[in-house]
């Protein structure tokens, strides 16, 4: 998983850019975690509980994104993509817009944990 963290020099807000197949991770990180160290600690502790096999799966449902942490992987979904709408209206579909790729991402548990630790270091600076 390739990513880069940036900080807006005017506002001081942190942002995250990810490779195409992991694009949904950036908005999830910015919207659901942001610079809130308490939320970051909650997610990190959940990952640690899954790694240590104290829990099989943990789901966090946020305002815009949900994350499912399990032994095999971590899946991030935009909540809108989990609704009962089966099809995207035709006028919104184009060759350059792939709703599924932008609203869902998955990665390994270890990669996700490394990402969280990196984000924690970045927002503390």
Residue, then its C-alpha position, 0 to 999 in steps of 0.5 A: x500500500x503506497x501513501x503520502x501524508x501532507x499538511x496544509x501550511x495555512x490550516x495545518x490540516x493533515x491529509x493522506x493520498x493513497x495509491x489508486x486501489x486504496x483510495x478509500x483509505x485516505x478519506x476514511x483516515x481524514x474524515x473518521x480519524x483526522x487528528x483525533x488521537x483518542x479515535x486513533x487509539x481506539x482503532x489501534x487497540x482494536x487492531x491489537x485485539x484482533x492480532x492477539x486473537x482476543x476478537x475475531x472481527x471488529x466493525x467501526x461504523x463512522x459518519x461516512x465510512x465503516x471499517x471491518x477489522x479481521x484476521x485476514x484483512x481490513x476492509x473500508x467501505x463508504x457507508x453510501x456504498x452499503x445502502x440498498x441502492x443496487x445501481x448507480x444512475x446512468x447519468x453518473x456513470x462514466x469511463x473515468x468514474x469507478x464508484x466501487x474503486x473510490x468507495x471501498x478498499x482492503x489491505x492486510x492487517x499488518x499493513x493497516x496497523x503500520x499505517x495507523x502508527x505512521x499516521x499517529x507519528x505524522x499528526x503529532x508533529 
